[in-house]
Amino acid sequence: GRNNRVYLVDPGHGSTPYVLKQYFLNPADPRDRFAAEHAFYRWIRLQAIQRTPKPAAWDVPNRLALFHLAPGRKLNPGELTPH
């Protein structure tokens, strides 16, 4: 989409990369996307759900989240099904 910005952060030296997400804020839109996602990840942790990207850090004033890069690959359209 065109709302949030997502960056790959590679610390180098064989370290695991991270994903940095910068959350969009539109003054005309009352939704706080950053707060909603931050709350969702807190809830996931309380439920002991393990199959999600792991947050490494939250920067509330700057609306940034740093996640451990989840292993995987981009799916092709033919691999997606409605069920």
C-alpha positions as CSV (number, residue, x, y, z in Angstrom):
1,G,0.0,0.0,0.0
2,R,0.9,3.6,0.2
3,N,0.4,4.1,3.9
4,N,3.3,2.7,5.9
5,R,6.9,2.5,4.8
6,V,8.9,-0.7,5.3
7,Y,12.7,-1.0,5.2
8,L,15.1,-3.9,5.4
9,V,17.8,-3.3,8.0
10,D,20.9,-5.4,7.5
11,P,23.4,-5.0,10.4
12,G,25.9,-7.0,8.4
13,H,28.6,-9.3,9.8
14,G,26.4,-12.3,9.5
15,S,23.7,-10.9,11.8
16,T,20.0,-11.6,11.1
17,P,18.3,-8.7,9.3
18,Y,15.4,-6.7,10.7
19,V,12.4,-5.0,9.2
20,L,11.8,-1.4,10.2
21,K,8.2,-0.2,9.8
22,Q,7.3,3.5,9.8
23,Y,3.6,4.0,10.4
24,F,1.6,6.5,8.4
25,L,-0.3,9.2,10.2
26,N,-2.9,11.3,8.4
27,P,-4.3,14.2,10.4
28,A,-7.6,13.9,8.6
29,D,-7.8,10.2,9.6
30,P,-8.7,9.4,13.2
31,R,-7.3,5.9,13.1
32,D,-4.0,5.4,14.9
33,R,-2.5,2.5,13.0
34,F,0.7,2.5,15.1
35,A,-1.2,2.2,18.4
36,A,-3.5,-0.5,17.0
37,E,-0.7,-2.7,15.8
38,H,1.3,-2.1,18.9
39,A,-1.7,-3.2,21.0
40,F,-2.2,-6.2,18.7
41,Y,1.4,-7.5,19.2
42,R,1.0,-7.0,23.0
43,W,-2.1,-9.2,22.8
44,I,-0.4,-11.8,20.7
45,R,2.4,-12.1,23.3
46,L,-0.1,-12.5,26.1
47,Q,-1.8,-15.3,24.1
48,A,1.6,-17.0,23.6
49,I,1.1,-17.0,19.8
50,Q,4.4,-17.8,18.2
51,R,3.8,-17.7,14.4
52,T,4.1,-13.9,13.9
53,P,7.0,-11.6,13.3
54,K,8.8,-10.9,16.6
55,P,9.0,-7.2,17.6
56,A,12.5,-6.2,18.6
57,A,11.7,-2.6,19.5
58,W,8.9,0.0,19.5
59,D,9.7,3.8,19.1
60,V,6.4,5.4,20.1
61,P,7.4,9.1,19.6
62,N,8.6,8.4,16.1
63,R,5.9,5.8,15.2
64,L,8.5,3.1,14.3
65,A,8.6,-0.6,14.9
66,L,11.6,-2.9,14.5
67,F,10.8,-6.6,13.8
68,H,13.0,-9.6,13.5
69,L,12.9,-10.7,9.8
70,A,10.6,-13.7,9.5
71,P,11.9,-16.5,7.3
72,G,9.9,-17.2,4.2
73,R,9.3,-16.2,0.6
74,K,6.9,-14.2,-1.5
75,L,3.9,-16.4,-2.6
76,N,2.9,-16.6,-6.2
77,P,-0.7,-15.8,-7.1
78,G,-1.4,-19.4,-8.0
79,E,-0.5,-20.5,-4.5
80,L,-3.2,-18.4,-2.8
81,T,-6.6,-19.9,-2.3
82,P,-9.8,-18.5,-0.6
83,H,-9.7,-21.3,2.1
